[in-house]
């Protein structure tokens, strides 16, 4: 395949990933805000729990759309890909949760900033950072044409 064609396909794939990422962010931020609306809190651990629920739902949405659309030609739905995606999801959830906690905790404990504002600001930053890492893990590990255990898992 020529270099120009590879770049074009990579650009299309990244555009699809971005569209899926925006949908994931809507699921993620929407879930967080729904939980805050249903049960408001300023307790950092409870807000972190809400964030975790939102991240799990966003990662399930991510697997569906990325395997069915973004990386469709590379998706095999096998055991290897399931484990690889679960590992990527754990990295995503861990990184996003850690950043969220580091950003939201001091705001909630030391200011009077409304919870929804602090939570959403922390969420946007943590989702953006974790999404960059997720793209590279999905592109080069989960949906890579070169799999270390191809044929064995």
Secondary structure, 3 states (H helix, E strand, C coil): CCHHHHHHHHHHHHHHHHHHHHHHHHHHHHHHHHHHHHCCCCCHHHHHHHHHHHHHHHHHHHHHHHHHHHCHHHCCCCHHHHHHHHHHHHHHHHHHHHHHHHHHHHHHHHCCCCHHHHHHHHHHHHHHHHHHHHHHHHHHHHCCCCCCCCCCC
